[in-house]
């Protein structure tokens, strides 16, 4: 009974085991079939997914390309617009900066030109002054040499005429001194002369009596010369011209002053022809005081013939002579020779 029960249990267990094994086999087959179906389904899904992916990718690529093209066109249009605005702004800024630079450059150029012009002017003035000084010194030297040569040549040529003229001048001088001693100092003395003596002869000829008096009494003769000038009488022109080459600069200075006073109110051509060349020679006298007095005397003569002598005196080495020449030139530069037509009328008034 127990054995039968055990056998029954064993049979049940064996049947259960067999059933379990069969079930396991069936499950294994179902599992294998499921796996095959799953793999096939997966393959189908993968194929379908791959196909849909390809189509989606192509669609997305087309959309992307279209969107990219559209975006690119929009970006290019926006970039072009920004570039145009930027270029316009840069062009405006460039024009403004260019104008500012041109203005600043113009100002700097004006300042540089002005500065350079000032420096150049100063350098030119300095060089001009240096050349003028050298030229004046050279002219002065040449003038002194020429004067010496001319004096020597002139003295040699005039020695033959001095003896014949000396007697005539002594007589005229004695007559003038007698008239001066007998006439008032303020009354003009009439001088009757048949013919004026040439200036060159008067300048060179130096009567013995006058020269001796000048050497002995220069102060007294100088005062007498000034007194002759105060009379403003033409009769004293000849004796004054005789004293032009006196060795005393004080005498020559007073001669220039006296001649200037006598001819200041004269319009007679003969008087001007005699006095102006003499005063012109005195503007080149070695003594500066004589040159200055001669220039001042020429400034009192109302004739344009004195202008060249005064202009030459502007280049004198002495500053006082140059100042007097400048003042004299301002006085005489408007004179005209037309005034020479009045001598006869003036003579009748006397």
C-alpha positions in Angstrom: 0.0 0.0 0.0 2.7 2.3 0.9 4.7 1.1 -2.0 1.8 1.7 -4.2 1.5 5.1 -2.7 5.1 5.7 -3.2 5.0 4.4 -6.7 1.9 6.6 -7.3 3.7 9.6 -5.9 6.8 8.7 -8.0 4.5 8.3 -11.1 2.9 11.6 -10.3 6.3 13.2 -9.9 7.6 11.6 -13.1 4.5 12.7 -14.9 4.9 16.2 -13.5 8.6 16.1 -14.5 7.7 14.9 -17.9 5.0 17.5 -18.2 7.4 20.1 -17.0 10.0 19.0 -19.5 7.5 19.0 -22.3 6.3 22.4 -21.2 9.8 23.6 -21.0 10.5 22.3 -24.5 7.4 24.0 -25.8 8.3 27.2 -24.0 11.7 27.0 -25.5 10.3 26.5 -29.0 7.8 29.4 -28.4 10.7 31.5 -27.1 12.8 30.7 -30.1 9.8 31.4 -32.4 9.2 34.7 -30.5 12.8 35.6 -30.8 12.7 34.9 -34.5 9.6 37.0 -34.9 11.1 39.7 -32.7 14.2 39.7 -34.9 12.1 39.8 -38.0 9.9 42.5 -36.6 13.0 44.4 -35.5 14.5 44.0 -38.9 11.3 45.2 -40.5 11.1 48.1 -38.0 14.7 49.0 -38.6 14.1 48.9 -42.4 11.0 50.9 -42.0 12.7 53.3 -39.6 15.7 53.5 -41.9 13.5 54.3 -44.8 11.5 56.9 -42.8 14.8 58.3 -41.5 16.1 58.6 -45.0 13.0 60.3 -46.2 13.0 62.5 -43.1 16.6 63.4 -43.5 16.0 64.2 -47.2 13.1 66.3 -46.3 15.0 68.0 -43.5 17.9 68.5 -45.8 15.6 70.1 -48.4 14.1 72.3 -45.7 17.5 73.1 -44.3 18.8 74.0 -47.7 15.8 76.2 -48.4 16.0 77.8 -45.0 19.7 78.2 -45.4 19.3 79.8 -48.8 16.6 82.1 -47.5 18.6 82.9 -44.4 21.7 83.5 -46.4 19.8 85.8 -48.8 18.4 87.7 -45.8 21.8 87.9 -44.1 23.4 89.0 -47.4 20.7 91.7 -47.8 21.1 92.8 -44.2 24.9 92.7 -44.5 24.8 94.7 -47.7 22.5 97.3 -46.1 24.7 97.5 -43.0 27.8 97.7 -45.3 26.2 100.6 -47.2 25.3 102.4 -44.0 28.7 101.7 -42.5 30.4 102.9 -45.8 28.3 106.0 -45.9 29.1 106.7 -42.2 32.8 106.1 -42.9 32.6 108.3 -45.9 31.0 111.1 -43.9 33.5 110.7 -41.1 36.3 110.6 -43.7 35.1 113.8 -45.3 34.8 115.5 -41.9 38.2 114.2 -40.8 39.7 115.2 -44.1 38.3 118.8 -43.8 39.7 119.0 -40.2 43.0 117.7 -41.3 43.1 120.1 -44.3 42.2 123.0 -41.9 44.8 121.9 -39.4 47.4 121.4 -42.2 46.6 124.8 -43.7 47.0 126.4 -40.3 50.3 124.5 -39.7 51.4 125.5 -43.2 50.5 129.1 -42.6 52.4 129.1 -39.3 55.4 127.3 -40.9 55.4 129.6 -43.9 55.1 132.7 -41.6 57.9 131.3 -39.4 60.1 130.5 -42.4 59.3 133.8 -44.0 60.3 135.6 -40.8 63.5 133.6 -40.6 64.2 134.1 -44.3 63.5 137.9 -44.0 65.8 138.2 -41.0 68.5 136.2 -42.7 68.1 138.3 -45.9 68.1 141.5 -43.9 71.2 140.4 -42.1 72.8 139.3 -45.3 71.7 142.6 -47.0 73.1 144.6 -44.2 76.3 142.7 -44.3 76.5 143.2 -48.1 75.5 146.8 -47.8 78.2 147.4 -45.2 80.8 145.7 -47.3 79.6 147.5 -50.5 79.6 150.9 -48.7 83.0 150.2 -47.3 84.2 149.2 -50.8 82.6 152.3 -52.3 84.1 154.5 -49.6 87.5 153.1 -50.3 87.0 153.4 -54.0 85.7 156.9 -53.5 88.7 158.0 -51.4 91.0 156.5 -54.0 89.2 158.1 -56.9 89.0 161.5 -55.1 92.8 161.3 -54.5 93.4 160.5 -58.2 90.9 163.1 -59.4 92.4 165.7 -57.0 95.9 165.0 -58.2 94.9 165.0 -61.9 92.7 168.1 -61.4 95.4 169.9 -59.5 97.9 169.1 -62.3 95.5 170.4 -65.0 94.5 173.5 -63.0 98.0 174.7 -62.0 98.3 176.5 -65.3 95.1 178.5 -64.8 95.6 179.4 -61.1 98.0 182.2 -61.7 95.7 184.0 -64.2 92.6 183.5 -62.0 94.3 184.4 -58.7 94.5 188.1 -59.4 90.8 188.2 -60.5 89.7 186.3 -57.3 91.8 188.5 -55.0 90.1 191.6 -56.5 86.6 190.1 -56.1 87.3 189.1 -52.6 88.7 192.5 -51.6 85.5 194.1 -53.1 83.3 191.7 -51.2 85.1 192.4 -47.9 84.8 196.1 -48.4 81.1 195.8 -49.1 80.7 193.6 -46.1 82.4 196.1 -43.8 80.5 199.0 -45.2 77.0 197.4 -45.6 74.6 196.4 -42.8 74.6 192.6 -42.0 70.8 192.2 -42.8 70.7 194.2 -46.0 71.2 192.1 -49.1 74.0 193.3 -51.4 73.5 193.4 -55.2 76.1 191.5 -57.1 76.7 192.6 -60.6 78.5 190.0 -62.5 79.1 190.0 -66.2 79.5 186.2 -66.4 79.4 183.4 -63.7 82.7 181.7 -63.2 82.8 177.9 -63.8 82.2 175.9 -60.6 85.2 173.6 -61.0 87.5 176.7 -61.3 86.0 178.4 -58.3 86.4 175.3 -56.1 90.0 174.7 -57.0 91.1 178.3 -56.9 92.0 179.3 -53.4 93.2 183.0 -53.1 96.2 183.5 -50.9 94.6 186.1 -48.7 91.5 184.0 -47.8 93.6 180.9 -47.1 96.0 182.8 -44.9 93.1 184.4 -43.0 91.5 180.9 -42.5 94.8 179.4 -41.2 95.4 182.3 -38.8 91.9 183.0 -37.5 89.5 179.9 -38.2 87.0 181.0 -35.5 86.8 184.5 -36.7 86.5 183.5 -40.3 83.9 180.9 -39.4 81.7 183.5 -37.8 82.2 185.8 -40.8 81.1 183.0 -43.1 77.9 182.5 -41.0 77.3 186.2 -41.2 77.6 186.1 -45.0 75.0 183.3 -44.9 72.6 185.4 -42.8 72.6 188.2 -45.4 71.3 185.7 -48.0 73.1 187.8 -50.6 74.3 186.2 -53.9 77.5 188.3 -53.8 79.0 186.0 -51.1 78.6 182.8 -53.2 82.0 183.3 -54.9 84.1 183.9 -51.8 82.3 181.0 -50.0 83.1 178.6 -52.9 86.7 179.6 -52.6 86.8 178.2 -49.1 85.4 174.7 -49.9 88.8 173.1 -49.9 90.0 174.7 -46.7 91.9 172.4 -44.5 89.8 173.2 -41.4 86.6 171.2 -41.3 84.9 173.9 -39.2 85.4 176.4 -42.1 84.0 173.9 -44.6 81.0 173.1 -42.4 80.2 176.8 -42.0 80.6 177.3 -45.8 78.0 174.5 -46.4 75.6 176.2 -43.9 76.1 179.6 -45.4 75.6 178.4 -49.0 72.4 176.6 -47.9 70.9 179.8 -46.4 71.8 182.0 -49.3 70.3 179.6 -51.9 67.3 178.6 -49.8 65.2 181.3 -51.3 67.0 181.6 -54.6 65.5 180.5 -57.9 68.2 181.9 -60.1 69.6 179.2 -62.4 73.1 180.7 -62.3 73.2 180.6 -58.5 71.9 177.0 -58.4 74.4 176.0 -61.1 77.2 177.3 -58.9 76.0 176.1 -55.5 74.4 172.7 -56.0 77.6 171.0 -57.4 79.7 172.5 -54.6 77.3 171.2 -51.9 77.2 167.9 -53.7 81.0 167.6 -53.4 80.8 168.5 -49.7 78.4 165.6 -49.1 81.5 163.4 -49.8 83.8 165.4 -47.4 86.0 163.3 -45.1 84.5 165.0 -42.1 81.1 163.7 -41.1 80.0 167.2 -39.7 80.7 168.8 -43.1 78.8 166.1 -44.9 75.8 166.5 -42.6 75.8 170.3 -43.0 76.0 169.9 -46.8 73.0 167.5 -46.8 71.0 169.9 -44.6 71.9 172.8 -46.9 70.8 170.8 -50.0 67.5 170.1 -48.2 66.8 173.8 -48.1 67.2 174.3 -51.9 63.9 174.1 -53.8 65.2 172.1 -56.8 64.9 168.5 -57.8 68.6 168.6 -58.9 69.6 168.1 -55.2 67.8 164.8 -54.9 70.7 162.5 -56.3 73.2 164.0 -53.9 70.8 163.5 -51.0 70.0 159.9 -52.1 73.7 159.1 -52.2 74.0 160.5 -48.6 71.5 157.9 -47.5 74.3 155.3 -47.8 76.7 157.3 -45.7 78.6 155.5 -43.0 77.7 158.1 -40.4 74.3 157.7 -38.8 73.7 161.4 -38.3 74.4 162.1 -42.0 71.9 159.4 -42.9 69.2 160.9 -40.6 69.7 164.4 -42.1 69.6 162.9 -45.6 66.3 161.2 -44.9 64.8 164.4 -43.5 66.1 166.4 -46.4 64.8 164.0 -48.9 61.3 164.3 -47.5 61.6 168.1 -48.0 62.8 168.1 -51.6 61.3 165.0 -53.2 58.3 167.0 -54.4 60.3 169.9 -55.9 60.1 170.5 -59.7 62.2 172.4 -62.0 59.2 174.4 -63.2 60.0 176.9 -60.4 63.0 178.0 -62.3 60.8 180.2 -64.5 60.4 182.8 -61.7 64.0 184.3 -61.4 63.3 187.5 -63.3 60.2 188.3 -61.2 62.1 187.6 -58.0 64.9 189.8 -59.1 62.5 192.7 -59.8 61.0 192.3 -56.3 64.5 192.8 -54.8 
